[in-house]
Amino acid sequence: MTDTTTTEGATGTAGTGTVELTFAAALGAALRHEMLADERVIVLGEDVGRHGGIFQVTKDLIEEFGAERVLDTPIAEQGVTAAAVGAALAGLRPVLEVMFNDFATLALDQIVNEAAKMRFMTGGQVTVPLTVRTTTGTARSAAAHHSQSLYAWFCHVPGLSVVLPSTPQDAYGLLRTAIRHQAPVVVFEDKQLYQHKGQVDLDTLVPLGSARVARSGRDVTMIATGRYVPMAVEVAETLAPAIEVEVLDPRSLWPLDTGTILESARRTRRVVVVDAGARRYGITAELAALVTEGAFDYLDAPVVRVAGREVVIGFSPPLEQAAIPGADDIRAAVLGLAGGA
């Protein structure tokens, strides 16, 4: 694994020490620290300034850094993303907020065909240090246009890095890394995690391509993403000591820490993969393929996938809950794989 962060161009200082922050506040702290450290960092997006962002991640930034560095934009994802790509090409380090990943589909041309390819197509003559922040997942009956989990789409594109933090510390550390990266990074933020609290070391950056062992275990490896990391840990605790489940959080979906995943799979010999995205052609499929190809001779059973259903997510709370896995689904998968022990 390579730490892809860089402090090139840093001109200021950021805070130090360890504090308790919510997931949303940790993201805001990361933005503030990078804006203090590097005057090239700007923030733009719908309602990021005066209103502090729809989930209050950018709260108070406009008061500290002014409207020239915290820019409220029109509701025009395609045009705004094009402007952010241009700003990155011109030497700035823009952080673009797209309110919901559902609407990042409107900017796929700019992200996929421009930002991701520019460095290759110019033979390395230009870089696109663009960070795109966007929300993912279901939350309180947001319905079909605000509830999808689409990060697997972006993992398919060469030239893009994709991260999905599950703790305040990782939200803070990965966002700072993304802003310092020389190539475009898409940061997916699970809406269900914004109010989760945790200790954040303000001096720690998390490198791309480094998984985290959220819980150690010897009997089953559970690879979980986003909101399912804390849920997986909770389920694992209820099954212990009869079944000791190791919970892995990839954190960075691309680049992916294959070494940590395969080491755990070879040791426990049983693997469950949990993700909110649709089962077909999704993150669970990719991780299952990785484990099958890299640890086949060690496995005592096929990899089990627990994923979102192939349905449009409804407004009705029962329909919304039925579209995604829950704790009971995870528990059943582990018990089935471990023989009901």
KANOR-V461765 format. One record per backbone hydrogen bond with DSSP energy under -1.0 kcal/mol. CO is the residue of the C=O (numbers start at 1). NH is the residue of the N-H. E is the energy in kcal/mol with one decimal. If there is no record, write none. Layout:
BEGIN
((CO,NH,E) (CO,NH,E))
END
This chain:
BEGIN
((7,10,-2.2) (17,202,-3.0) (19,200,-3.2) (21,198,-1.9) (22,26,-2.4) (23,27,-1.7) (24,28,-2.1) (25,29,-2.5) (26,30,-2.1) (27,31,-2.2) (28,32,-2.5) (29,33,-2.6) (30,34,-2.2) (31,35,-2.2) (32,36,-2.2) (33,37,-2.0) (34,38,-1.7) (37,11,-4.5) (37,12,-1.5) (38,41,-1.8) (40,93,-2.7) (42,95,-2.4) (43,71,-2.9) (44,97,-2.6) (45,48,-1.1) (45,73,-1.4) (47,53,-3.2) (52,58,-1.2) (53,56,-1.6) (58,61,-1.8) (60,64,-1.4) (61,65,-3.0) (62,66,-1.9) (66,69,-1.2) (66,70,-1.3) (69,43,-3.2) (71,45,-1.8) (74,76,-1.9) (76,80,-2.8) (77,81,-2.4) (78,82,-1.9) (79,83,-2.1) (80,84,-2.1) (81,85,-2.5) (82,86,-2.3) (83,87,-2.4) (84,88,-2.1) (85,89,-2.3) (86,90,-1.6) (87,92,-2.4) (88,91,-1.3) (93,42,-1.1) (94,131,-2.3) (95,44,-2.2) (96,133,-3.5) (100,103,-1.7) (103,106,-1.2) (104,107,-1.3) (105,108,-1.0) (107,111,-2.3) (108,112,-3.2) (109,113,-1.7) (110,115,-2.9) (111,116,-1.9) (114,118,-1.9) (117,121,-2.8) (118,122,-1.4) (119,124,-3.1) (120,123,-1.6) (122,125,-1.1) (128,130,-2.5) (130,185,-2.3) (131,96,-3.0) (132,187,-3.4) (133,98,-3.2) (134,189,-2.8) (135,101,-2.3) (136,191,-2.1) (143,146,-1.6) (148,137,-2.2) (150,153,-1.4) (151,155,-1.7) (154,157,-1.6) (157,160,-1.6) (161,186,-2.9) (162,253,-1.5) (162,254,-2.0) (163,188,-2.8) (167,171,-2.6) (168,172,-2.3) (169,173,-2.9) (170,174,-2.7) (171,175,-1.6) (172,176,-2.0) (173,177,-1.7) (174,178,-2.6) (175,179,-2.3) (176,180,-1.5) (184,161,-1.7) (185,132,-2.7) (186,163,-2.3) (187,134,-2.4) (189,136,-2.0) (190,193,-2.1) (193,196,-1.9) (194,24,-2.3) (196,23,-1.8) (198,21,-2.5) (200,19,-2.2) (201,204,-1.8) (212,214,-1.0) (212,249,-3.0) (215,247,-2.0) (220,246,-3.5) (221,272,-2.9) (222,248,-2.9) (223,274,-2.9) (225,228,-2.2) (226,229,-1.9) (227,231,-1.1) (228,232,-2.5) (229,233,-2.2) (230,234,-2.1) (231,235,-2.4) (232,236,-2.6) (233,237,-2.1) (234,238,-1.5) (235,239,-1.3) (236,240,-1.3) (239,243,-1.9) (244,219,-2.5) (244,220,-1.3) (246,222,-3.7) (247,214,-1.9) (247,215,-1.5) (248,224,-2.5) (249,212,-2.7) (250,252,-3.8) (251,164,-3.4) (254,162,-2.9) (256,258,-1.8) (257,261,-1.4) (258,262,-2.7) (259,263,-2.3) (260,264,-1.8) (261,265,-2.3) (262,266,-2.5) (263,267,-1.4) (264,268,-2.7) (265,269,-2.3) (269,300,-2.7) (270,221,-3.1) (271,304,-2.4) (272,223,-2.9) (273,306,-3.1) (277,308,-2.5) (279,282,-1.2) (282,286,-1.9) (283,287,-2.6) (284,288,-2.3) (285,289,-2.3) (286,290,-2.3) (287,291,-2.4) (288,292,-2.5) (289,293,-2.7) (290,294,-2.4) (291,295,-2.3) (295,298,-1.7) (295,299,-1.1) (304,273,-2.6) (306,275,-2.1) (308,279,-1.8) (309,311,-2.0) (316,320,-2.8) (317,321,-2.5) (318,322,-1.8) (323,309,-2.7) (326,330,-1.8) (327,331,-2.7) (328,332,-2.4) (329,333,-1.9) (330,334,-2.1) (331,335,-2.6) (332,336,-2.5) (333,337,-1.9) (334,338,-2.5) (335,340,-3.6))
END
